[in-house]
Amino acid sequence: MTAGHSAGLLLFRHGDGGLEVLLGHMGGPFFARKDAGAWTVPKGEYEPDEPAWEAARREFQEELGVAPPDGEAVALGEVRQANGKIVTAWAVEADFDPAAIEPGTFVMEWPPRSGRTQEFPELDRVAWYGLDRAREVIVRAQTAFLDRLAEHSG
């Protein structure tokens, strides 16, 4: 797997207060008590020979446990996160009930150097956010996706 590339889908809808986006809160012990910077576009890593669009749809299914919505995909381009990972995203207009998620999981040693492993959800919750609030909680580099979506939605 190429640790340097991820692809994801950013769902959006038009709510009473304007444009809203669906973000996921990163699971696991490092993000359990964090809010700012702990929310992300549902995404995941992919192999170099897999088309990014297909990876984005597959990862949505893996991360949330529900099929990705059909609809027109708006290319939001790429961003480079502080950790060096390049993330490619698309926006799709859809309404979605956050209670419907059945998140995928990952296993890691926890507590550190304990020799014990625990299973954690990839995303421990998802929520709809207006763009202003989303900018406060999303991984910093991913704010560019919000700006590009706002520009597209005019």
N, C-alpha and C positions, 0 to 999 in steps of 0.2 A: 504494500500500500504506500502511496506517496503521502507522507505525513504533511507535505506542504500545500495540499490542495483539498478544499472542501466545496461542496455545492449545496444550495438550499433553496427553499420556497418561502417567500414572505406573503402570507395571506393578508388581504386588506378588504375593508368594507367601508361603506359610507354610513356612519352613525349620526345620531342627533347632533353631536358636537363636532362633526366633520369626519375627516379620514381617520380610520383606526387600523392598527396592524396587530397581528397575532404573534406574540413572542413566547419563547419557552425559557423557563428558569433552569439553568444548568444544575443537574443532579450531582449528588456526591457530597462528601464532607467539606470540601474546600469552599463550596458556595452556599452551604446550608444557612448561614446567617447573613449572607450578603444580598443586597438588592441592586445598588448601582453597579453596573458592569457585569452583572451575573445573568442577564437576560440576552437571548440570542435569536437570530433567525433559525428555525429548525433546519439543521444541516448536518453533513457528515463527510468524511474523507472518501475518496474514490481513487481507483486505479487509473493510471495514465491512458489506458486504452478504452476506458469507459467514457462515453459522451457525458459532459457535465450536466446537461439537462436531464438525462436518464438517471444520473446519480442523485440529482436534487429530488426527483420524484421517489426514488427508492429510499433515500434517507428520510424523507417525510414519513413514509410508511413505517420505517423501522423505528424512528424516534417517537412517533405519536401513536402507532398501532392502528391507524386508519388510512384508508386510501387517499392519495392526494387528489384534490379537486380538479375537475376538468375546467377548461376556460382559457381565455386568451392569456398567454404568458408575456409579461412585460420584462424584457431584459434589463436588469439593474447593474450589469457589469461586474467588476471585480473590486475588491479592497484587499489591502495587506494589513493584517492585524499585527499588534505589537510583538506577538510571538513568532512572526515571520510567515504564518500561514496565509495563503491566498484563498479568499472566499469569493465564489461566484454565486450570484443570486438572481432569482426571477420573482416577480410579484404576480399573484393570481387573485382576482377578485372572487371572494367566496365568503359565505357565512358559515360558521363552524362553532359547535358547542364545546368549549374547553373541557367540560365534564366527560366528553366522549373518549378522551385519550386513554390509551393503554400503553404506557411508555416501554420502549425497549430498555434493556439493562446492560451494565458493564460490571466487571469484577475487578477489584483492586485490593492490594494489601492495606488493611486498616485495623487498628492504628498502625502508623509507619513502624517498620522494623519489628513488628509483633509476630510475623510468621502466619498471621491469620488473614484470610481473605473474606471480603464481604461483597455482596451484590448491591448495586445502587441503580436507580433509574437514570437514563440518559438525560431526561428532562423531568424534574419532579412536579412541575405544574406549567400550564400555559394560561395566558390571559390576553384579552384585548386591551390595547392602550391607544389613546389619542397620540398624535405625533409628538406633542410637547413632552408628555410624560415618558413616551418611548425613548426619546433622546436622552432622558435622565438615567434610564436603567440599562439600555442596550450596551453591548461591548462597544467601546469608543469608536473603533474603525468602522463599525457597521452603521453608524449614523449617516454615512454617505448613502447607504441604500434608502434610508428614510427621506433624505433630501431629493434623491433621484425619483422616488415614487411621487413625492409631493409635486415635483416639477412636471412629471408625466400627467398627473391627475389634474393639474392646472387649478 
